[in-house]
């Protein structure tokens, strides 16, 4: 009886852990995303030159749709460069991204701009490792740097807020299933331990002795 009670407690405890971990997983994952986004933005940096040399002080802006990427997930970044000088000039942009695979593979592009005009360049970047990485664009004496956080798709490496929820879901499910199997085994053992009553046979009537044949009367 005690083992059955423990099995029932295990089933209820496993289901409770499973439900709590499942219902709070979304909140934990959202908090992980916010933390990773904030960590990426702390890497941002912008440097501009005050030189009067033509085309040495263009304006550069990097647009990244999201600051949190999954490992191996490709994302397209857009770089907008503006010629703030009053002369036409050629501007060479260099994208420095050691933790990413680039498409096109050449990390430098040349653009010709008339005075006060802008152009947009695009690269597809794919992270190769998890952690906080940096995308840096340099042209002339201008540099723009953006941080990007890369997380794994399984939610375990590196650990995140939702990692505990995922472990809770796994542990709760295993505990509930194991306790349920244990309870079933105890029920089966208890059923086999109950003695089965022997089937009652129909009562037998006592055997009757054969009736002797009648004695013939004596002859005169």
N, C-alpha and C positions, 0 to 999 in steps of 0.2 A: 504493500500500500504506500509506503514511503517513497519508493522509487517511482511509482505512478504520479505521485504528487510533484516530485522533482521534475518529471518529464513535462507535466502540464505547465509548471512554472517556467521551464525552459522555452516552451512554445510561445507562451504569452510574452516573455521577455524579448525573445527574438523578433516577434511581430512588432513590439513597441519600438525597439531600436530601428527596425526597418522603416517603420512609418515616420518616426522623427527625422531620421537621416534623409529620407526621400523628400519630405515636405520642406526641409531647410536647405536642400542642395541648391535650389535656384538662387536663394539669397546669398549663399556662400560663394557660388560661382560669379554672381554679379559683383560682389565685393572683391573677389580676386581680379576680375577684369578692371575694376576701378583702380586698384592698387598698382596693377601692371601699367595701366595708362599713365598714372601719376609718376611712376618711376621712369617711364620713357620720356615724359615731358621735362623731367629734371635734367635730361641730357641736352636739351635745346640750348643753342648758342648762336649768336649772330655777331659778325664782325664786319664793319664797313670801313673802307679807306676814305680819307678826306683829301686824297691827292687830286690835283687839277689836271693830271695827265689824261687825255681823252681815252675813254673806254676802260679806264682803270677803276672806275667806281660805279659799276652797274648795280642795279637792284636785283636781288635773287630771292625768290620765295619757293619753298618746297611744300607741296600739298600731298599728304598721305591720308587716304580714306580712313584708316584705323591705325592706332598706335599699338595694338595688340594683335599679333599674328600667331597662327599655329605653325609649329615646325613643319617645314616643307610646303607651306601654303604660299602661293604666288600672289603678289599685290602690285598694282600699277601706281607708280608715283609720278607726279607732274611737277616739273620745274619751270617756273615762269621767270624769265630774265628780261629786264628793261634797260634800255640804253638811255641814261639820264643826261648824256652829253649832247651837244649841238652839232656834232659831226657824225657822219656814218662810219661805222667801225665793225670789225670782226671780233666776236667774243667766243672764246673757247671755255666750255664748261667741263669740269672734271667731277665725276661722282665717285666718292671714296666710300666703299661699302665692303670691308673685308669679310664680314660675316654673312654675305649674301651672294647668290648667283645672279648675274645680270643678264637681261635680254633687251636690247642687243648687248653682246658681250663687251664691246668697246666702251670703256667708261668715260671717254671723252667725245664731245660733239662740238662742232664749230657752227656758229650761227652769225649771219650778217644782219645788222640792224641799222636802220636809218634813225635819225635823231628822234628821241622820245618815244620810240616804238618798242613793242614787246614781242616776245616769242615764247612758245611753250614747247618743252621737250619732255618726252616720256620714256621711262624705263620700267621694265617689269623686274621686280626683285623677289627672290625666293630665299628665305633664311635657311642656313645650313646647320644651325645649332640653337639651343635654347639659351635664354638669358636676356640681358639688356644690351642691345646693339645700337650702333650709331650710323646714320646716313649723313654724309657731309658733302656739300657741293661748294667748289671753289672756282672762282673766275676772277682774273686780275688780282686785285687786293681785297676782294670780297669773299667772305666765307659764310655759309649757312649750315647749321648742324642740327639734326633732329634725332631724338631717341626713339627706339622701337623696342617693345618687349616681345619676346618670342617664348611661347609656352608650348608644352607638349599636348597632343590631343587626348592622351589617356588621363590627364589630370593628376598624375602622381609624381612626375619628374619634370621640372622641379616641384616641390610640394606647394600646394595652393590652399586657400581657405576651404575649398570644396573637397580637398583630399580626405579630410576626416569624415565628410559625409559619404563619400564613395566607400571608404573602409567600413563605415557603419552599416551601409546598405548590404555590403558583402557579408559582414560578420552576422548581422541580424538574420539574413536569409539562411545562412549556414546553420546558425543556432536553432532557428525554428524548424528547419527540415530535419536536422539531426535529432532534436527532441521529439518530433513527430514520429520518426522511425523508431526511436527508442520506446516511445509509448505504445506503438503498434506491436513491437516485439514483446513487451511486457503483457499486453492483452492476449497475445497468442499463447504465451507460456502459461498464463493463468487459465486459459480455456483448456489447455491440454492437461493441466493438473487436476481438474475436477473429475472424480471417478464416475465413470459411466455405469448406470444401473443395468444389471443383466436382464435381458428380455424374459418376461414371464411366459412360461410354457403352459399350454392348456392342461387342466387336470386329467389324469388318467384314471379310469375306473378299474377297480381291482379285477384281476382275471377270475372268471367264473369257471368252476369245475364242470366238466361235461356231465350231462344227465345220464345216469346208467339206463340201459334199455329195460323195459318192463319185464318182470319175471313171468314166464308163462304159467298158467294154473296147473296144478298136479293132475295127472291122468288117473281116472278111476281104475 
